[in-house]
């Protein structure tokens, strides 16, 4: 009894809300949520749900803490660099609230394990930063009938909604098919304001509590968008698509799709040749000559760069094509291989045809060829 009284003191200000009270707090304690990703969005969601007293929190992640995470992933600190994100997250969450159960899944979510993991939880929070996992989470939640509290962030913009099976649309109602690799940048390519995931993650945590307690009006059928530069929110009504392949009247997706290869497969626009970092390294050592075009920003080159590159940022490429030789083989480089594909499209439009895209960009080169090179 003494321990329970101490627990209730922790949540006293929350329990004073008539919509929550003792009954609601007990309901939170008996609830279980699964957070996919212990990064930018997963950090504020996990911390606020732990503080709120959600009894069981599961975390799925397989990365380690890197210094480039710290400006936005507030679960982790400088002293945690090099640790598994899950271990760092558990340490932080138990410091916030030692009376909850933290379950860790150090693996990538895929078609073979998604159902086994997700079926054990009342609700799922999508804190992912890539399309394959986002579609997988959505599909699994619809097939299992689990609420999916969705959020996404990029640059200065964020969005959030709640996908509730049987009561509104799903992610595929908005985006029926996954975009081709290279057509949509992620945070690593386009950047993200450090405080942005705090805003969107807090909204997700709010929606989780509302759904678990059955209070208020969750963001079902409503996509909330946020623009940090203008500090403005907008709301877009979204409806269930009766023709949706997953949740429509006649669904054609009745089992999980394996999107494992999406991240590895390049689907460039036009006739583009891919050059692996291994082949590139071999050719350089053999003395083959290239015109190496790096389309990153100048501040990125200050972090790490290949020798002998010519730097023309992507947003200045169209007005600079005359400075690039058409008679040489051009290897186009960026951070992870997304902007370089966009650059190649620009060059093709201007009559260039001796083009090679460095697969995985400078990040893969640093990871697999030159480990002394700084990664970001």
C-alpha positions as CSV (number, residue, x, y, z in Angstrom):
1,X,0.0,0.0,0.0
2,X,2.9,2.4,0.8
3,X,4.4,1.8,-2.6
4,X,1.1,2.5,-4.3
5,X,0.7,5.7,-2.4
6,X,4.1,6.9,-3.5
7,X,3.2,6.0,-7.1
8,X,0.0,8.1,-6.9
9,X,2.0,11.1,-5.5
10,X,4.1,10.9,-8.6
11,X,1.0,11.4,-10.8
12,X,-1.0,13.6,-8.4
13,X,-1.2,16.7,-10.7
14,X,-2.3,14.4,-13.6
15,X,-4.9,12.6,-11.4
16,X,-6.4,15.9,-10.4
17,X,-7.8,16.1,-13.9
18,X,-11.4,14.8,-13.8
19,X,-10.9,13.1,-17.2
20,X,-8.2,10.9,-15.6
21,X,-8.5,10.5,-11.9
22,X,-7.6,7.3,-10.1
23,X,-9.4,5.1,-12.5
24,X,-7.6,6.6,-15.5
25,X,-4.2,6.4,-13.8
26,X,-4.7,2.7,-13.1
27,X,-5.7,2.2,-16.7
28,X,-2.5,3.8,-17.9
29,X,-0.5,1.6,-15.5
30,X,-2.1,-1.5,-17.1
31,X,-1.5,-0.3,-20.6
32,X,1.2,-1.3,-23.0
33,X,2.6,0.7,-25.9
34,X,5.3,-0.1,-28.5
35,X,7.5,2.7,-29.8
36,X,9.2,2.0,-33.2
37,X,12.4,4.0,-33.1
38,X,14.4,5.4,-30.2
39,X,15.4,8.5,-32.1
40,X,14.0,12.0,-32.6
41,X,10.3,11.2,-32.3
42,X,10.7,8.2,-30.0
43,X,12.6,10.3,-27.5
44,X,9.9,12.7,-26.3
45,X,7.2,10.2,-26.8
46,X,8.9,7.6,-24.6
47,X,9.9,10.2,-21.9
48,X,6.5,11.7,-21.6
49,X,4.7,8.3,-21.5
50,X,7.1,7.0,-18.9
51,X,6.5,10.1,-16.8
52,X,2.7,9.7,-17.3
53,X,2.9,6.2,-15.8
54,X,2.2,4.0,-18.9
55,X,3.0,0.6,-17.3
56,X,4.7,-1.2,-20.2
57,X,6.8,0.5,-22.9
58,X,8.4,-1.5,-25.6
59,X,11.2,0.0,-27.8
60,X,12.3,-1.3,-31.2
61,X,15.7,0.0,-32.5
62,X,19.1,-1.4,-33.6
63,X,21.3,1.7,-33.8
64,X,24.0,3.1,-31.6
65,X,24.1,6.6,-30.2
66,X,26.1,8.9,-32.5
67,X,27.1,12.5,-31.9
68,X,24.9,13.7,-34.8
69,X,21.9,12.4,-32.9
70,X,22.2,14.5,-29.8
71,X,20.8,17.8,-31.1
72,X,17.3,16.2,-31.3
73,X,17.3,12.7,-29.7
74,X,17.0,13.8,-26.1
75,X,16.8,10.3,-24.7
76,X,20.6,10.2,-25.2
77,X,23.5,12.2,-23.8
78,X,27.1,12.7,-24.6
79,X,28.1,10.1,-22.0
80,X,26.0,7.6,-24.0
81,X,27.9,7.9,-27.2
82,X,28.6,4.5,-28.7
83,X,26.0,2.8,-26.6
84,X,23.1,0.9,-28.1
85,X,20.2,3.4,-28.3
86,X,18.0,0.9,-26.4
87,X,20.3,0.7,-23.5
88,X,20.7,4.4,-23.3
89,X,16.9,4.8,-23.6
90,X,16.2,2.3,-20.8
91,X,18.6,4.1,-18.5
92,X,16.9,7.5,-19.1
93,X,13.4,6.2,-18.8
94,X,14.0,4.3,-15.6
95,X,15.6,7.5,-14.2
96,X,12.4,9.2,-15.0
97,X,10.1,6.5,-13.6
98,X,11.5,3.3,-12.1
99,X,8.1,1.8,-11.6
100,X,7.4,0.9,-15.3
101,X,8.4,-2.1,-17.4
102,X,10.7,-1.4,-20.3
103,X,11.0,-4.1,-23.0
104,X,13.7,-3.9,-25.6
105,X,13.9,-5.3,-29.1
106,X,17.3,-4.8,-30.5
107,X,16.4,-5.7,-34.1
108,X,15.0,-4.1,-37.2
109,X,11.3,-4.5,-37.7
110,X,10.6,-6.6,-40.7
111,X,7.9,-8.8,-42.2
112,X,9.0,-11.9,-40.3
113,X,8.9,-10.4,-36.8
114,X,6.4,-7.5,-36.9
115,X,3.3,-9.4,-36.0
116,X,5.1,-11.3,-33.2
117,X,6.3,-8.1,-31.6
118,X,3.3,-5.8,-32.2
119,X,0.5,-8.2,-31.2
120,X,1.7,-8.0,-27.6
121,X,0.8,-4.3,-27.2
122,X,-2.3,-2.2,-26.9
123,X,-1.0,0.6,-29.2
124,X,1.9,1.4,-31.5
125,X,3.7,4.7,-31.9
126,X,5.4,5.2,-35.3
127,X,8.6,7.1,-34.8
128,X,10.3,5.8,-37.9
129,X,12.4,7.7,-40.4
130,X,12.1,5.5,-43.5
131,X,9.3,4.4,-45.8
132,X,9.7,0.6,-45.6
133,X,9.2,0.5,-41.8
134,X,6.4,3.1,-42.0
135,X,4.4,1.0,-44.4
136,X,5.2,-2.2,-42.5
137,X,4.0,-0.6,-39.2
138,X,0.8,0.6,-40.8
139,X,0.1,-2.8,-42.5
140,X,0.7,-4.7,-39.3
141,X,-1.5,-2.5,-37.2
142,X,-4.4,-2.7,-39.6
143,X,-4.1,-6.5,-39.9
144,X,-4.0,-6.8,-36.1
145,X,-6.5,-4.1,-35.3
146,X,-4.0,-2.0,-33.3
147,X,-4.1,1.9,-33.1
148,X,-1.1,3.5,-34.8
149,X,-0.1,7.0,-33.6
150,X,1.8,8.4,-36.5
151,X,4.3,11.3,-36.7
152,X,6.9,12.5,-39.2
153,X,9.4,15.3,-39.4
154,X,11.6,16.9,-42.0
155,X,13.5,20.2,-42.0
156,X,11.1,22.6,-40.3
157,X,7.9,20.7,-40.9
158,X,6.1,18.0,-39.0
159,X,2.8,16.1,-39.1
160,X,0.8,13.8,-36.9
161,X,-2.4,11.7,-37.0
162,X,-4.0,8.6,-35.5
163,X,-4.7,5.6,-37.7
164,X,-7.5,3.7,-35.9
165,X,-8.6,0.4,-37.6
166,X,-12.3,0.4,-38.4
167,X,-12.7,4.1,-37.5
168,X,-10.8,6.0,-40.1
169,X,-8.2,5.9,-42.8
170,X,-4.8,4.2,-42.8
171,X,-1.5,5.4,-44.1
172,X,-2.1,3.7,-47.4
173,X,-5.3,5.7,-47.8
174,X,-3.0,8.8,-47.9
175,X,-0.1,7.2,-49.8
176,X,-1.2,3.9,-51.5
177,X,2.3,3.1,-52.8
178,X,5.8,3.6,-51.5
179,X,7.8,6.3,-53.3
180,X,10.8,5.2,-55.3
181,X,14.1,5.4,-53.5
182,X,15.8,8.7,-54.1
183,X,12.7,10.7,-54.8
184,X,12.1,11.8,-51.2
185,X,14.9,12.9,-49.0
186,X,15.1,11.9,-45.3
187,X,16.4,13.9,-42.3
188,X,19.9,12.8,-43.0
189,X,19.8,14.3,-46.4
190,X,17.5,17.4,-45.9
191,X,18.2,18.1,-42.2
192,X,15.9,18.7,-39.3
193,X,15.4,21.5,-36.7
194,X,16.4,20.0,-33.4
195,X,13.3,21.1,-31.5
196,X,10.9,19.9,-34.2
197,X,10.6,16.2,-32.9
198,X,9.9,17.6,-29.5
199,X,6.8,19.3,-30.8
200,X,5.5,16.4,-32.9
201,X,6.6,13.8,-30.4
202,X,4.7,15.6,-27.6
203,X,1.6,15.6,-29.8
204,X,2.0,11.9,-30.4
205,X,2.3,11.3,-26.6
206,X,-0.8,13.3,-26.1
207,X,-2.7,11.3,-28.6
208,X,-1.5,8.0,-27.0
209,X,-2.9,9.0,-23.6
210,X,-6.2,10.1,-25.1
211,X,-6.6,6.8,-27.0
212,X,-5.6,4.7,-24.1
213,X,-8.1,6.5,-21.8
214,X,-10.8,7.1,-24.3
215,X,-10.9,10.8,-23.7
216,X,-11.1,13.8,-25.9
217,X,-11.1,13.7,-29.7
218,X,-8.1,11.9,-31.1
219,X,-6.6,12.9,-34.5
220,X,-8.6,10.2,-36.3
221,X,-9.3,11.3,-39.9
222,X,-7.4,14.5,-39.3
223,X,-3.8,15.1,-40.3
224,X,-2.2,17.8,-38.2
225,X,0.6,19.7,-39.9
226,X,3.1,22.0,-38.3
227,X,5.4,24.7,-39.8
228,X,8.0,25.8,-37.4
229,X,9.2,28.7,-39.4
230,X,5.8,30.4,-39.3
231,X,4.8,28.7,-36.1
232,X,1.5,27.6,-37.5
233,X,-0.6,24.5,-37.4
234,X,-3.1,23.4,-40.1
235,X,-5.5,20.5,-40.1
236,X,-6.3,18.4,-43.2
237,X,-9.4,16.1,-43.2
238,X,-8.6,12.6,-44.5
239,X,-11.1,9.9,-45.2
240,X,-10.9,6.2,-45.5
241,X,-10.4,5.2,-49.1
242,X,-12.9,2.5,-50.0
243,X,-10.5,1.4,-52.8
244,X,-7.6,1.1,-50.3
245,X,-5.5,-2.0,-50.9
246,X,-5.3,-2.6,-47.2
247,X,-8.3,-1.2,-45.4
248,X,-10.7,-0.8,-48.3
249,X,-13.9,-2.7,-48.9
250,X,-12.1,-5.3,-51.0
251,X,-8.5,-5.4,-49.7
252,X,-5.8,-7.1,-51.8
253,X,-3.1,-6.8,-49.2
254,X,-3.9,-9.6,-46.7
255,X,-0.4,-10.4,-45.4
256,X,2.8,-8.4,-44.8
257,X,5.0,-7.3,-47.7
258,X,8.7,-7.7,-47.3
259,X,10.3,-4.3,-48.1
260,X,13.8,-5.3,-47.0
261,X,15.4,-4.6,-50.3
262,X,13.9,-1.2,-50.8
263,X,16.8,0.5,-48.9
264,X,19.4,-1.3,-50.9
265,X,17.9,-1.1,-54.3
266,X,18.4,2.0,-56.3
267,X,15.6,3.1,-58.7
268,X,17.2,6.1,-60.4
269,X,15.4,8.2,-62.9
270,X,16.5,7.6,-66.5
271,X,19.6,5.7,-67.5
272,X,21.9,6.0,-64.6
273,X,24.8,3.8,-63.8
274,X,25.6,3.0,-60.2
275,X,29.2,2.8,-58.9
276,X,29.7,1.0,-55.6
277,X,32.2,2.5,-53.1
278,X,34.3,-0.7,-53.5
279,X,34.6,-0.4,-57.3
280,X,35.2,3.3,-56.9
281,X,38.0,2.7,-54.5
282,X,39.6,0.2,-56.8
283,X,39.4,2.5,-59.8
284,X,41.0,5.3,-57.8
285,X,43.9,3.1,-56.7
286,X,44.3,1.9,-60.3
287,X,44.8,5.5,-61.4
288,X,41.6,6.0,-63.3
289,X,40.6,9.6,-63.7
290,X,37.2,11.0,-63.0
291,X,35.6,14.4,-62.6
292,X,34.2,14.0,-59.0
293,X,31.2,16.2,-58.5
294,X,30.2,16.6,-54.9
295,X,26.7,18.2,-54.6
296,X,26.6,18.6,-50.9
297,X,26.7,22.0,-49.1
298,X,30.0,23.6,-48.3
299,X,29.6,23.0,-44.5
300,X,29.3,19.3,-45.2
301,X,32.6,19.2,-47.1
302,X,34.2,20.8,-44.1
303,X,33.2,17.7,-42.1
304,X,34.5,15.1,-44.6
305,X,35.3,15.0,-48.3
306,X,37.1,13.0,-51.0
307,X,40.3,14.4,-52.4
308,X,40.1,16.4,-55.6
309,X,36.3,16.9,-55.7
310,X,34.6,19.8,-57.3
311,X,31.9,21.1,-55.1
312,X,28.7,22.5,-56.6
313,X,25.7,22.3,-54.2
314,X,22.6,20.8,-55.7
315,X,20.6,24.0,-55.5
316,X,23.3,25.8,-57.6
317,X,23.8,23.1,-60.1
318,X,21.5,24.3,-62.9
319,X,23.2,27.6,-63.2
320,X,26.7,26.0,-63.0
321,X,26.5,23.2,-65.6
322,X,28.7,25.1,-68.1
323,X,31.6,24.7,-65.7
324,X,31.4,20.9,-65.8
325,X,33.2,19.0,-68.7
326,X,31.0,16.8,-70.8
327,X,34.0,14.8,-72.2
328,X,34.9,13.3,-68.8
329,X,33.3,10.5,-66.8
330,X,31.6,12.3,-63.9
331,X,31.1,10.6,-60.5
332,X,28.4,12.4,-58.6
333,X,28.7,12.3,-54.8
334,X,26.4,13.4,-51.9
335,X,25.9,12.3,-48.3
336,X,23.9,9.1,-48.9
337,X,23.1,8.9,-52.6
338,X,19.8,10.8,-52.8
339,X,20.9,14.3,-53.9
340,X,23.3,12.8,-56.3
341,X,20.5,11.1,-58.1
342,X,18.6,14.4,-58.3
343,X,21.8,16.0,-59.6
344,X,22.2,13.4,-62.3
345,X,18.7,14.1,-63.5
346,X,19.6,17.8,-63.8
347,X,22.8,16.9,-65.7
348,X,21.0,14.5,-68.0
349,X,18.6,17.3,-68.9
350,X,21.6,19.4,-69.9
351,X,23.1,16.8,-72.3
352,X,25.5,15.0,-70.0
353,X,25.7,11.2,-70.5
354,X,29.0,10.0,-68.9
355,X,27.5,9.9,-65.4
356,X,28.1,7.5,-62.4
357,X,26.2,7.7,-59.1
358,X,28.3,6.8,-56.0
359,X,25.9,4.4,-54.3
360,X,25.4,5.2,-50.6
361,X,27.4,8.4,-51.0
362,X,30.2,9.7,-48.8
363,X,28.6,8.0,-45.8
364,X,29.0,4.5,-47.2
365,X,32.5,5.3,-48.4
366,X,33.5,6.4,-44.9
367,X,31.8,3.3,-43.4
368,X,33.2,0.7,-45.7
369,X,36.4,2.1,-47.3
370,X,37.9,4.8,-45.1
371,X,36.9,4.3,-41.5
372,X,39.2,7.2,-40.5
373,X,36.9,9.6,-42.3
374,X,34.4,11.4,-40.1
375,X,30.7,10.4,-40.5
376,X,27.7,12.6,-39.7
